[in-house]
Amino acid sequence: MASTPGFTSPPNPYQNNQHSSHNNFKHRRRHHNRRQSHSRELGSGRPPFAAGNAAGPATGSTPNSLPSGTSFPTLSPEFSGRRSTRIYSKIRLGRPRSMANTPHTALAEEVLEYIKNTRNVDNILLSFENELCSSKDYIYLLKELGNIGEWEKALRCFQFAMARETRRIDRGKLASNIISTLGRLGKIEIARSIFETAFNEGYGNTVFCFSALVSAYGKCGLCKEALETFDAMIDYGISPNLVAYNSVIDACAKGGVEFYRVWEFFNEMLRDGIEPDLVTFNCLIAVCSRVGDWKTAGNLFNQMIAKGIQTDIFTFNTYLDALCKSGQMDLAFSIMQEMPRNGVRPNLVTYSTMLDGYSKANRFEDVVCALEEMKSLGFVFDRILYNTLVTAYGKLGRFREVVNVCNDMKAAGISRDSVTYNALLQAYGKQGRIEEARRVFLEMKASNQRPNLLTYSSLVGAYLKHGLLPEALEMLREQKEQGFKPDVVLYSTVVNAACKYGSVESAVLLIHEMIKEGITPNVVTFNSIIYSFGHAGDSECTLQCESSSSVATEIDAEHEMADAEDNQIIKVFGQLVSGKGRDNRGRRDLFCILDLVRQMHHLNVKPNVVTFSAILNACSRCNSFNDASMLLEELRLFDNRVYGVAYGLLMGYLGSVWLQALSLFDELRRMDSETASAFYNALTDVLWHFDQRYGAQLVALEAKYRQVWDNAWSDSCLDLHLMSTGAAQAMVHAWLLSIHAVVLQGYQLPQLLSILTGWGKHSKVVGAGTLRRVIEALLRTIGAPFHLCKHNLGRFISQGPVVAAWLRESGTYDVLVLRDARTQPGYPMYGPFPNCPLLTYNM
């Protein structure tokens, strides 16, 4: 299956890693080749990170002023996609850093105070030029000015120092420090320009300058650029050190990179004989925190202690965040209690994390206790803490407390900021209080607080949750007009809602819009719209196909070199869309699906098990066997493993594809039960629908054997409520055949036999669910003596002796045996228990 591989951390990441000192260029290239997806073509004269024709300062000089018209890049989709302002606060640009280990003279501290209180930095520096101690004092000034956000003064100090420094090593140190400082403050374009100048002039081709740029990109959320810079460093023959690896791992942590890819960097670091430090582990735990992998975070935390690495406040806060995201609040509380014993005192972020976790776990009493503890410890109630409380109470739906906190803010003279308004919007939206959310949005605008990406995302989500698709689309339009580019997560949410509410045409057009704006739809986006085909009306289906074709045309413009595979698919398009009338609806649906799968292939979007299930469901709704088989046959070009099994079973090649099917089912074991159940249901439905009844029964029994449906089968009861109509009918036949064997062996049946189909609570008429009607018709057709229970409209019952008498009748066995409409050479023998390992399971 094309699913994202999971990650399970080893008990000790140091095992099986041979530390070596072979840090030569070829060794590095082997590592680089494993990450070719990140790399780009390198030029011979310039570093690859230079954007377009943007040149740095002239050779032999450093920038004496800000580049005219300097524009700062928008944050990447991964960064923009964050939904938590609390997570953003942990990334906070310009976070002060301790200068305790930065060597400098006492005079440098005096000069710093002068610079803080003046606009004319040059005059101050000229006055002390002969007394400042080389680059060490200037580096101290750069970092300290960066800590207070004075990036322009820091840049001027750098320019002043570079104009006087002639030693190559010291020029490189100054460059790496200003790049790091500017990156922390979000001035990535200036940082990149300085790096390019340093690189071209020969003092920037060091591991420290490269690492500084990697770190700068990472802190600005530009993970892709950070990875490309790291790879470029290796291409230039520069071996990464501890600082470089920490920088790239930190960039991955902030940029949403999957954990297994981050772990590759960590393992590579160990193979190169570089011991991880506190920063390394903090970054790795941060990745665990982002994905909620509390077990791996705990392993890393324990390994730090075992290695004798002293934990700090960031270690504990990040580990607590991973625990709180996973709902492990009791464990989080015990870890928090351990902090003082490790010389670490909980701070505002610690308590904010716990408050957020308690609110998500709906533990109001714990929120109150934590709040009282904060008061007793003397925490100052500032805007950050008030915003945390608004968020926590909002998630709990405690709107009286939300209002009280807002009133306390006002009484304390603290005005609401964008974080406050966003917290209120999320709270009102999730609770369905749309009018209050609109009022807060208008109040936010009136108070000159500019709505941001989270603001619009919260409103769009609120509208979609409560079926207000037109309002959500209008808010999406306003968001784009205000310069906030929706990310793939938000687009996918809107696409899914459009499909859910029957506006599949709008969903297809949104995908068209995404691609036009340079946003690649992900597998979730495509799954939503593929699943929707077959549910729309005739007129809309036509529009869907036309819209989908327009998207394909745009993609084809980027893929002019059509290969034989595409030519073959185009021929299939013509066959699928030919014909007119209502009976052609299913054919048009399959055409649209094939078109979307082709788009996924060209965009390198890998399908997952949900995609396969959705496509199989569409096939089961099609009335034409030829069309469905043609679709599955062509889809084998994209994934022969999954579609090959479905096509083989549909065409009657059971004997030749069953081993391949079992391998596929083995992989499904790694999925959650709901996802696996959906796939088995979809596959059995399409087989049953096209009269491959025996094959459908094999698949259903395989699911039963692998315990996909818990407690579905017993001697006296068959529970079908988690099964599709095809799977349920196949299971009824198998269950009755099993009982038939028991009767023939002379055993008595239980006094009461039951078949459960569910109440049909989601049907228009309770008790009239689709599954109940289908099973009722099946039992009537085969003559099984079951009837509806008087007090349970989803339960069919019969007396054991009555069923036993029916099973002994001469024609019952032949009625229960299932057969396939199509068979090929090598097909297994028919019968209730053929010589097939699957049906020898104890049923």
N, C-alpha and C positions, 0 to 999 in steps of 0.2 A: 504494500500500500504506500501511497505517496504522502505519508503523514510525517509530521515533524518529529524527529527522534527525541525521545525524552532523555533525561539525564539523571543518573543516580551516582552520587559522589562515592568514591571508594572510601573505605574506612581510614585509609592513610594515603594521601596523594603522593607521598614520597616513595612508596614501594614501587618496585620495578622501574625506577628511574635511575639510570646510571649517570652520575655526574661526571662530565668530561670537560676537558679544557680545549676541545677542538672548536674554537670560535672562528674558524677561517671562513672565507667568503663562500666556498662551495657548500659548506655545512649550512650556512644561512640560506642559500638559494634553495636547498631542499625544503627548508621550512616554508619559504616563500611560495614554492610551487603548490603547497597544500592550501594556499589561500589565494589562488588565482582569481577567484570571484571578486576579490577586493581590488586587485591590481589594475593598472591601466597602462597604456603604451607610454613609454618614457622617451622624451626627446634627449638629444645629446647635449644641447647647449643650455637648457633651462630645467629647473626642477619641475616635475609634472604637476605640482600643486598650483602653479601660476594659472590664474583664471584668464582665458582668452588672451588678449593682447595687453592686459593690464601690466604695465611695466613698473618696476620698483624705482626708487630714486636713482639718479644718475650714478654711474660708476665713480667711485672715489669720494662719494659724499653720503651723508645720511639725511633723512628728511628734516628740513628746517622748519616746516610748517605742515599743517594737516593738508592732505591732498584735496584740491578743490573738487567740490561735488562728491565728496566721499559718501558712499551709501553702504549701509550695513546690511548684510544678507538676512533674509527672513529665516526663522528657525526651521529646522528640517521637520518633515512630517512626524518622525518618531518623537521628537521633542514636543512639537505642537500638539501631539495627540494625548499628552498627559491630561488626566481628568482630575488630578488632585493638587490643590494649591499648597497643601502641606508638603507633598513631595517636591514641588518646585522650591519651597522655602529651604529644603535641605540642600538643594543644588546651589542656592543663592550665590549669584555672581558677586565678586568683591568681598568674599568672606575674609575678615581680618586673620592674619597669620602671625604667629609668634616670631619675633626677630631675635630671640634669645641666643640663637646659634649663628647669627649673621655677624661676622667680625667687622668691627668698625672702631673708629676713635671717638673719644668724648666730644671732639669738635664737630663731628658729623651730626650728633644729636642737637647741638646748638644751631647748626646751619639749618637743620630740619625745621626747627621752631620758627626761624626767620622766614623760611620759604612758605610755611603754612599761612603766614600773615601778610604776604605780599603777592602782587601780581607780576612783578618784574623779577622773575627767577634769575635771569642772566646777571643782573647787578649783584645779587647776593652771591652767586657762584664766583663771579669775578673777584669779589672782595676776599674770598677765602680760597682762591684757586691754588695758591702756593702752599697752603697749610693742609688741605685735604689729602688724605693718604691714598693716592692712586685709585684703582677701580673699586677697592673694597668699600670705601666710604660712599662712592656713587651708587654701588649696588644696594647698600643700606638705604640710601635716599629713595631709590626706585621702589623698593619693596614697601617702605613705610608710607610713601605717598600713595601707592596703590591701595594700601589698607584703608585709607580714608577716602578713596574714590577720586583722588586728584590725578587722573590719568594724563591730563594735558601738562601739568607740572612735572610729572614723572617722565613724560616724553621729552620735555625740554631739558631736563637733567641728563637724560641719555644722550641727546644730541650734543650738549655741551661737553660731556665726557668723551664722546667718540671723536670730536674734533681735535682733542688733545692726546688721546691714547694712540700709541703706535704699535704696541705689542699685540701680535696676532691672538695669542691666547686670551689676554684680557679683553680685547675687543669682542671675542666670541662669548666670554662670560657676560659682558654688558648686554650683548644682543639677546642671549638666551633669557636673561632676567627680565628685560623689557617685554619680550614676547610673552613670557609667562604672566607678567603683570597685566598687560593689555588683554590677554585672553581671559583672565579672571574678571575683568571689567567689561567684557563683551565687545571690545574693539578689535574684532578679528581681522578686518580688512587692513588696518594699520599694522597689526602684528604680522600678517602674511607679507605685506610690503617690506617690512624691515627684514624678515627672514630672507626674502628673495635677494635683497641687496647684500646681506651678509654672505649668502651662499655664492653669489656671483663674484664677490670680492675675496673669497677664499677663507674667511674666518667663520663662516656659518656652517661649514660641512663637518660638524661635530655631532656626536651623539646627544650632547646637551641642547644644542639648538634645535635639532630634529625633535627631541623629546618635548621641548618647550612648545613647539608648534602643534605636536600631537595633543598635548595637554590643553592648549588654547582652543583647538577645535572641539575637543571633548567637553570643555566647560561651556561652550556656546551651543552644545547640542548637535554639532556637525560631525556625527560619528563616521559617516562615509568618508569624509575628507581626512579625518584622523587616521583611519585604517589605510587610506591611500598614501598618506605621508609616512606612516610606519613602514609600509612595503617599499616606498621609494628609498628610504634610508638603507634598507637591506640591499636594494639594487645598486646603490652607490658604494657598497662594500663596507658599510659602517655597522659594526656589531652592536645590537641592543644591549644595554646594561640594565641594572635594576630600575633606574629612573625611567628608562624608555618603556620597559614592560609595565611598570606601574601606571604610566601615562596612558598606554593603549588599553589596559584593562579598565582603568577609570573611565575612559571614553566609551568603552563598550557598556559599562554599567549605566552611564547616563543616556546612551543612545538607543537603548532597547534591543541590543544584540542578544540572540538566543544564548542560553547559558553554555551549551555544549561548545559553541564557538569561542566563548570566553575561556572555557576550560582548556581549549587547545593552546591558547597563549600561555596559560599557567603551566601546562605540562611541558611546553617548549622551553619555558624559562628554567624549569627544573632540569631538563636534559642538558641545558647549557651550563649547568653547575651554578646557577644564580639562586641564592637562598632568598625566599620571600621575607618581607618584613611586615611591620604593622600596616603600612599603607596598602600593600598587596592584599592582605586578608580583609581589610576594611572594604576594599573595592569589590572583592569576590562576594562578601556577605551582602553588599549593596545590590549585586545582581540577584542574589537569592531573595532579597527583600522585594525587589521589583516584581518578581514572578510569584511571590508567596511561597517559596520552597523553604519552609522552616526547618525541615530535617537536615538538608544540606547545610543551611546556615548554622545549625547547631553543631554539625560535624566540624565545620571550619572553626567555629568558636572554641570547641574543645581542643582542636589541633593547635591553635594559638597558645593555649595554656600549656599543652604538653611540650611545645617548643620553647617555652619560657619567654614568649613575646608578651609584653605588657599591654593589656587592653586599655583603651581610652574611652572617652565619652561617646565618640562617634561609633566605636565598635558596639557598645551596648545599645545605643539608640537605633542603629541599623538592624541589629539582631532582633530587638524588640519590635521593630516595624514589620519584619518578616513574620514573627509570631502573631502579631495583632491582625495582619492581613489574612492569616490562615485560621483565625478564630481561636488560637491557643492562648486564651487570656489567663488561665490559671498558671501556666508555665511562664508567661510573660511577667506576671506579678512576682513569681518566685525569683526570676532573673533580676528584676528590678530591686528586689530586696537584697540581692547579693552585691549590688553596685558599691555601697559604702565600704563593705569588707574588702573590696579590691581597690580602695582608694579613689573611687570615682563617685562623685555626687550627682544624683539626678538633676537635670536642668529643665528648662521650659520645654524643650523639644521632647524630652523623655515623657513628661506628663501629657503633652499634647498628643503624642503617639498613643499612650494608654487611653486617654479620653476618646480618641477616634476609634480604637479597638473596642472599647466598652460600648460605644454607641452602635457600632455595626453588629455587635452581639446582643443588642437590645437589653443591656444590663444597666438600667437607669440608676439603681442604687449604688453601683460601683462608680458611676460618673459623679454622683453626689459626694461619695466618700473621697474620691481623688481630688475633687475640687476643694473640699474642706481641708484635706491634707496640704494642698498648695497654699491655702490661706494661712494655715498654722506655721508653715515654713517661711512665710514672708515674701512669697512671690508677688511682684508688682503686677497688677492687672493693667496691662497695656493693650494696645490694639490687637497684637498677635494673639494674646490669650483670649480676649473677647471674641475674636473671630473663630478661634478653636471651639469655644463654647457654643457659638451660634451653629457651627457645623455639627457638633456632637448632638445637641438638642434637636436640630433639624432632622438628622438621621433617625432619631428616636420618635419623631412625630410629636414632640412635646412643645407645641407652639406657644403655650403660655410662658414657658421658660425662655423660649426664643425672644418673645416680646420683652420679658423682664431684662434679659441681657442687653438688648438694644437700648432699653430705657436707661440701664446703668451706664452704658457707653456714653449716652448723651449727657447724663448727669455728671460724668467725669470729664466732660469737655473733649471727648474723643469722637471725631466724626467718622462716619462709615467710609470705608474705602472699597475698591473693586472686589477685594476678597470677601468683605462682609456681604456685599450685594450678591455676589455669586453663590455664597453659602445659602442665603435666603432663597434665591431662585431655585437652587437644587432641592432645598427642603420643600418648598411649596409645590414644585413640579412633581416630585416623587409621590407626594400625598394627593395629587390630583386637584390642588387648589390653584387652578389656572388663572382665575381673576386676580388673586393675590400676587401671583408671579408676574402678571402683566403690570400691575400697579408698581411693584418693586422695580421692574425694568424701566418704566417711565420716570420713577423717582431717581433712579441711577443717572439717567440722561440729564434730568433737571439739575442734579447736584454737580454737574460737570465731571462726573466720573465716567470716563470713556469705556464703553463696553469692550471686552476683549474676547479672545477665542473661546474661553471657558463660558463666558456669559451667553454667547450665541449657541454654543453646544448644549448648554443646560436648557435653554428655551426650546430648541429644536427637539431635544429628547423628551421634554415635558409634553409638547404638542403631539408627538408621535405616540407616546405611551397612552394617550387618551383619545386616539383616533382622529386627531385634527391635522390631517395630511396637508390640506391647502395652507394652513397657518404655518406649518413647519417648513414647507417649500418657500413661502414668502420670507420667513426669517432666514433661511439659507441664502436667499437672494440678497437680503440686506447685509448679511455677514460678508458676502463677497464684495458688495459695493463699498463696504467700510475697509476693505483691504485685508480681511482675514481669510486666508485661503483654507477651505475645509480640508481635513486630512482624510485618508482612506477609511479610518474608523467611522467618522461621522457620515461620510458618503454611504458606507455599507449599511449603517443603521437606517438611513433614509430609504435606501433601496429595499431593504428587508420590509420596512413598514409599508412602502408603496405596494409591494407584492402581497403583503398580508391583507391590505384593505382593497385589493382587487384592481389596483391601477398599475398593471404590469407594463403598460406602454410608458408610463412615467419612469418606471424603474429602468427600462432599456435606454431611454433618453438620458437618464442620469449617468449610466455607464458611458454613453457617448460623450457626455460632458466631462467626465473624469479623465478619459483618455485625451480629449482635446486640451485639457489643462495640464497635461503631463503627470497625472496621478494614476498609477497603475492599480486597477482593481485587484483585490486579493481573492482568495478562494471563497471567503465568506460572502463577498459581493456576488460572485457568480453562482454560488449555491442557492442563494435566495431566489434568484430569477429563474434558474433551471427548475427548481422545485415548483415554481408558480405555474409553469406551462401545463396546460390541460385543465386549469381551473377558470380561465378567462372566457368571456363570451366570444362568439364568432367574429363580430366586427373588430373587437379589440385584438383578437389573435392575428388578424391580417395586419393591423397596425404594428403589432409586436414584431412580426417578421420583417416588415418594411424597415422599422427602426433598427432592428438587429442587423439587417443587411447593410445599412448605412454605416454602422460601427465597423463591420467587417471591411467595407470599402476603405475606410480611413486607415485601418491597420494594414491593409494590403498595400497602401501607398508607401508604407515603410518597409514592405517586404516585396519588392518588385520582382525579385528572382524567385518565382514560384517553382517549387520542385514537383517531382512526379506525384508525390503524396497529395499535395494541394490540388493538382489537376484532377486526380481521381475523386477527391471530395467534391469538387465543383460539379463533376458529372452526377454525383449522388444528389446534390442540391436540386438539379433539374428534375430528377426522377421523383424526389420527395414532394416538390411543390407543384408538380403537374396535377391537373384535375381541378374540378370546381365543385361547389355545393357543400352542404352541411357535413357530409361524410368525410370530407377532406380535412376537417379540423384537426384530427389527431395527426394526420400527415404533416400539416403545417407546424404543429407543435414540435414534432421530431426534427423538422428542418431547422427551426429556431435553436433547438438544443445542440444539434450538430454544429451550427454556426457559432454558438457560444463556446463550445469545446474547442473549436478551431482557434477562436480568439485567445482562449486560455493558453493554448499551445504556443501561439506566436508571442504572447506576452510573458511566457515562461512562468505561468501560474500553475502550480502542480495541484491536480485534483486530490481530494481526500475521500474517505469512506462515505462522507455525507454527500459528496458529488455523485458517487456511484449509485448510492441509494436513490437519490432524486431522479437520476436518469432511468433507473430500472422502474421506478414508480410511474414515470411518464410512459414507458413502454407498456406497462400493464394496463394503462388507460387507453391505449391505441387499439382500434378495432381491426387493423390490418396486420396480419402476421408478416407479410412480405415487407411492410415498411419497418416494423420493429426489428426484424432480423437483419434488414439492410443497415439500419442505424447501428446495431451492435457489431455487425461485421466491420463497418467502417471505423467505429471507435476503437477497434483492435489496433489500428495504426498508431493510436496515442497511448494505449495501455493494454497490451495483449494479455497480461496476467488476469486482470479483473474481467474485462469485457470478453476475453477469450473463454473464460469459464462460463459466463452467462450465455454466450453465443453457442458454445459447445453443448451445454445442457439443453438449450432451446432447440437445437437442430438434431438432438438425439445421439450425440457422441459421448454418451455417458461413460462407456468403458475406457475411452482414451483421455478424458479430461478429469476424471474423478480424483486421481492422485493430486493433480494441480489444484483442484477445488479444496481438498483437505489441507494442502499447504496454505492456501488463502485463508481458510478458517482458523488455522493455527495462528496466523498473524492477527486475526480479529480478536483473539484472546487478550491481546494487549490493550484493546479498546475498553472503554467503560461499557457497562451492560446496556445502557440505553442506545448508544451508537451501534453496538453489535446487533442488538435486536432489530433496529431499523434496517440494517443491511439484510439480515436473514429474511425479514418480512418482505422487503422489496423483491428479493430474488425469488422467493417462493410465489409471490403474487404474479410475477410475469410468467413463470413456468405454468402455474395453475391456469392463468387466463388464456394461454395458448395451448391448453390441453396436454401439457407435459406433466401429468398428474403424479406419475411415479417419481420423476426427478424432483418435483416439489416436495414430495413426502421424504425423500432422502435428505434434502436440505433442512427441512423442518426437524426431522429426528436428530440430525447432527447438532442443531441448535439446542435441542432438548438434552442430548448427551453432554454437551459442553456447558450446561446449566445457564444458558442465556436467559431462560424464563424460570425463575426460581419457583419451586414447589408447584409446577404446572401439572404434574402427572402423578397420580397415586392409584392404588387399586380401586378406589371407590369414587374418585373425582378427577375430572379434567378441567383445568382452569385455562381459559382461552383469552382472558381480557387484555393481555399484553400482545396478542398476536394479530396479524393482519387477516383479512378474510381468506386468502389463499393458504396461509400457514395453518389457520384454524381448521379449515376443511380437511387438509391433509392429515392433521393431527387427530381429528375425529376418526378417520378411517384407520389410522395406525392404532389408536387406543382400543377401538372396537375389535380389531384383529387380534390384539394382545389378549383381550378378554375372551375372544373366541378360542384361542389356544388353551386358556385356562379351563374353559368349559369342556373341551374335548378331552383334556387330561383327567376329567372326573372330579375337579374341585368345585366347591360351591362359591358363588359370587357373594359379595357383601349384600346385606339386606337392601340398602339404598344406594343407587348410583346417581351421580350428578355431573352435569356439564355446565360450567359457568361461562357466561359471555359478558357479564357486566350489565349494569342497569341502563346504560345509554343516557347518562345524566346530561350529556352535552347535546343530545338530540332535541329537536323542536318539541317532541312528545316523549316524556320520560318513559323508558321501557321500550322505545321503538328504535333502538340503536341499529346501525347497519349490520354489525356483527351478529346481533341476535336474530335479525331477519334472515341473514344468510344461513346461519346454522339451523334455524327452524325449517327453512326450505330444504336443506340437505337431509335432515333427519326424516322429513316427510318423503323425500325422493327415494331414499334407500329403505324406507319402511321401518326404521328403528322406533321401538315403542317408548319414546320419551315424550313428555308433555311439560308445559310451563308450570313452574311452582306457583301456587296461588298467591303467596305472600312475597315472592321475589320474581319480578318480571324478566330478570336476566339469567334465570337458572332453570335448566331442563332436568327433570328427575324421572326415575323409573325404578320399579322394584327389581331386585336382583334375579329372582326366579323368572320374572316375565322376560327380562333381557336374555337369560340363559335359554329359555324355550325358543325365542326368536333366532338366536345364534345357531341352534341345532337344526333349523329348517334347511332344506336342501339347497335353496338358491341364495342363502345369505352370504356364504363365503365369496361367491363370484361377484356379488354386488359390492363387497367391501374391498376387493383387490383392485388396486389402481394400476393403470397402464398409460403409456405414453403414446401420443398420436404419431410421433416420428421416431424411428429407430434407425441406427446405422450398424454396420458390421462390428462384431465384438461387443454387442450390447448384453448386459447381464440378464440372467433368467428372471422371469416374472414370479410373483408369489409373495406372500406376506413376509416370509423370512428367507430370501434368496441367499446364495453363497456370496454375500457381500458383507464385509466386516462391519459396516455401519449398522445393519439391521440385526446383528447378533447381540447388541447391547441389551442389558437387562431392563426391560420396559415394565 
